[in-house]
């Protein structure tokens, strides 16, 4: 039997430390959980504390981002290790040494250090908004408060895996028409800007009388060649104008509204946004987040300002005592089936399903 020094947190998030005689780490964790304490750090008495190097992300090399797949794998592994009784600091230490992404590895070490200094897991994650979304942080916080962090992390992992599947399906659906469109535009550009001018020189040398339709096509080609610098300049200015518009709330909403009105792609963008919204809302409600807080969080993760503003109006209606389904019914952006399913979920108490 060995003596372990431990640091844990109670239901109120207060730091509790002490020592305990036990045969293994797992025994200490089990005893702490029986006392309704959440283990944060365990260490054999007399063993020197592990030193965490000062993290400088600029010096960590490699790409300074974490993709969805890496975050999904981290979340799934964390859920499994929490369920097995491993402390969160040990988990972060193990996973930081396993990930090939040097930036992510350095970030995990920083999070572990923050927890060791007395911060909660969710608060430590909140310091890195580029990696962890408001939805992710809210669920982790709810898991800490309820004592079901392992279950919440597993639910989060499933949500991220669903997002990856959805993105893959969207890419497959969009890639073929996009490639065909680019090829078509490339062929048109080659014909009008390079091929037809050559034919025009040949016809001029022959001094042949050409049909009216051929003359129209040749004149269009001639105009495009002469106006090409102005057309390119106009395209660049249009992109600059749109980039400036996106930086203002009203401009971003106008662009997002225009996206939803595009033929073919508009309905697809709306379905993707609503699918993401529904999945995120289900995950939050399953994780124990209140409906008002969940509506606020999903509005910030909708990916479209029109849907975001609509969800905030729905939230305001719920705050005044209305039901979510009744509020959604006021806005045409939500399909009839979507609203009906939300209403059924409210009536049966199974909205997350």
N, C-alpha and C positions, 0 to 999 in steps of 0.2 A: 504494500500500500504506500502511495506517495502523497505528498502534500502539494496542492495546486493553489496558486493565487488566481483569483477571478475578478473580472469586472462585468457587471450586468446592469440592466435597467428594469425598473418596476413599471407598473401600468401607467404611471404618470410621467414616465420618461426620466425619472430621477436616477442618478448614478449610484450604484451599490457595489462596493468592493469588499473583499475579504479573502479568507483561505479555507480550504476544505481538504480533508483526507479522503482519498478515493483510489480505486484500482486503475481507473482510466479516465481519459477526457470525457467519454460518453457518460460515465457514471456521474461526473460533476454536472454535466449538462442536464441530465435527467433529474437530479436533485434540485437544481436551480429552477427548472420548469415546474416541478412540484410545488415550489414556493412562489409560483407565478412571476418568475423573473426571466428576462430575456438575456441569454449569454451574449456578451460582446467580445470578451477576450479571456483566454485561458493560458496559463503558463506554469510550468513546474517551478516550485519554490527553489530559489538559489540559482536558477538558470538566468544568464544575462539577457536583458531585454533586446529584442531584435531591433536593429537600427534601420530606419527607413531613409534612404538617401533623399536629399532635397531634389524635388522634381522640377526640372526646367523643360517644358514641352517644346521649346524652341530647339533645345539641344537633343531632344529624344530622337530626332531623325525621322525619316519616312513621312507618310501622309498624316496630316493632322485632322483625321476624321475617323469616325466609327460607322461602318455601314450597318444596314438593318440585319443582315445575316449574322454579323459578329455580335450585335446586341442580343439577337434572338438566342444564339448559342450560349452566351453568358447568362442570360436569364434562365434558360432551361437548366443549365448546370447548377446555378445558384439554388434553384428550387429543389433539385434532387439532393444537393448536399445539406441544405437546411432541414429537409425531411429526414435525413440520416443523422441529424443531431450535431453537425459541424458548426462551430461558431462563425459569425459573419466575417470577422477579421481573418480567420484562417482561410475561409473560402476566397476572399479577395486576394490573399497572399498566394494561394495555389493557382487561381485563375490568371493572376497578373504574370506569373512565370510561364503559363502555357500559351497565352495568346501571341501570335506572330506579329500583331500590330503593336509596334513599340510605343506609339502614342497612347493607345488604349491601356497597355501594360503600366505605363507611367501614371495614367489617370487613376487606375484601380489602386495603385499604391498610395496615391494622395487621398483617396476616399477612405482607405483603411486607416491612414494616419489621422484623418479627421475624426473617425469613430473612436480611435484610441484616446483622442484628446477630449472626448466627452460629447461629441455630436451624435445625433441619431443617424441611422442609415439614410432615411429620406432627406434629412436636412443636408447631409453630405452630398447626396446625388443632386440636390437642387442647385448646388454651386457650379454645376456643369450642364447648363441648359442646351448647349449645342449637341449633347449626346442623349440626355434624358429629357423626354418631353414632359409637359405638365401632367398628362395622363399617367405616365409611368410613375412620377413622383407622388401623385395623389394616391395611387393604388398601393405603393410601398408604405406610405404614411398610414393608410387605412389598415394595412396588414399588420403594421407595428402596434397600432392601437387595439386591434382585435386579438392579437396573438396568433394570427393565422398567416404569417408572412410566407411560409413555404407554399401554402395553397394559392395565395395571391400571386406569388412569383410564377407558379405553374400556369395560372390563368393568363398572366401577362405574356408568358412565352407562347402560349397558344394564340393569343391575339397578334403577336408579332409574326408568327408563322403564317397566320391567315393573311396578313398584309403582304408578306412575301409572295404567297400564292396568287393573290389578287393582282399585284404588280406584274407578275410573270404572265398572267392571262391577258392583261391589258396590252403588254408589249407584243404578245403574239397576235392579238387582234389588230393592232395598229401598224405593226411592222410591214406587213404585205402591202396594204394600200399606200403606205408612205413611200416604200421603195418604188412601186409602180408609178406614183405621182412624180417622184424625183426623176425617174427615167424618162417619163413622158415630157416633162419640162426641159430636161437636158436635150432630148431629140429635137424639140421645137426650137430651142435656142440655137442648136447647131444648124438646123435647116434655114432659119430666118436670118441668122447673123453671119453665117459662113457659106452655106451651099447656094442659096438663092442669089447673093451678090455675084458669085462666079457665073451663074446662068445668065444674069442680067448683062454681064460683059459680053458673053457669047452672042446673046440676042441683039445687042447693040451693034456688034460687028457685022452680023448678017443683015441688019436693018429690016428684019421681018416684021410683018404686021401681026400683033399678038391678040388673042381673045381678051375680052373685057375682064373676065375673071382672073386670068393670068396677070394682067396689068395691075389689078387691085392687090394681088398677093405680092407682086414685086414692089409696089409702092409702099406696102406695109413693111416689107423687109428693109427698104431704103430708109424709111422713117426710123425704124428701130436701130439701125446701124448709126445713123446720124445723132439720134437722141440717147444712145446708150450711156454716155457719161452723166447726163442729166437724170436718167432713170436710176442709175446706181446711187447718185447723190440723194435722190428723193427717198430711196429705200433706207439708206443710212440715217437720214434725218427722221424718217418714220420710226425706226428702232430707237433712236435717241429720245424722241418725243414720248414713246410708250414707256421707256425706262424712267423718264421723269414723272410720268403720270402714275406709275406703280408706287412711287414714293409718297403720294398723297392718298389719304383715305378715300376721298371721292373719286379720284382717278382710278384707284385699284378696284373700287366697286364697279365702275363703268366698264373696265376691261373684263372683270370676272362675269359681269352680266352679259357682255358681248360674247364671251366664250360659251355661255350656256345657250345662246341663241344660234350658234353655228349649226348648219345642217349636218346631219349624221354625227359629227363629233360632239355637238352640244349635249344631246341626250346621253351620250356615253360618259362625258365628263360629270354630268349630274348623277348618273347611276354610281359611278366610282366614288364620288364624294358622299353620297347617301349610304353606300355600303360601308365606307370607312366610319361614318358617323354612327351607324347602327352597331357595328362591331365594337367601337370604342365605348359607346353608351352601355352595351351589354356587359362588357368587361368591368366597367366602373361599378355598375349596380351589383354585379356578382361579388365584387371585392368589398362591398359594404359602404360605398360612397353614397351620400344622400343624393336624391334626384336633382335638387337645386344646384348643388356643387358639381354634379355630373354634367348637367346641361351647360354650365359655365365652362367646364374643361373641354367638352367636345366641340363647343363653338370655336375654341382657339385651335383645334386640330382638324377642322373641316377642310382646310385647304382652298376655300373659296369664300371671299368676303360677303357675298350675297347670302350664302347659307349661314355663315357666321352671324351676321346681323339678324337674320331671321330666327336663329336659335336663341339669341339674346332676348328677342321679343317674346319668344315662347317662354323663356325662363322668367321674364317679368310677369307674364300672365299666371304662371304657376305660383309665383310668390304672392300674388293677389288672391290665390285660392282656387284657380282653375285647374283642370286636368291637362296633362301633356297632349293627349290625343285631341281634345277640344281646341286647344291653342293651335296645334299643327293644322287642323282643318281650315283655319282662317287663311292659310297661305297656299297658293297654287303650286308652289315649288315642290311640295310633298305629294307624291302619287297617292291615289285613293287607297290602294292596298297597303301602302306604308302606314298611313294614318289609321286604317282599320285595325291592323295588327297591333299597333301601339295601344289603341283603345281596348282591344281584347286583352292585351297584357295587363293593363291597369285594372280591368274588371275582374280578372282571375288572379291577380297578384303574382303574375309570372312574366312581368315585362322583360326581364333580362333574357328569357327564352324566346 
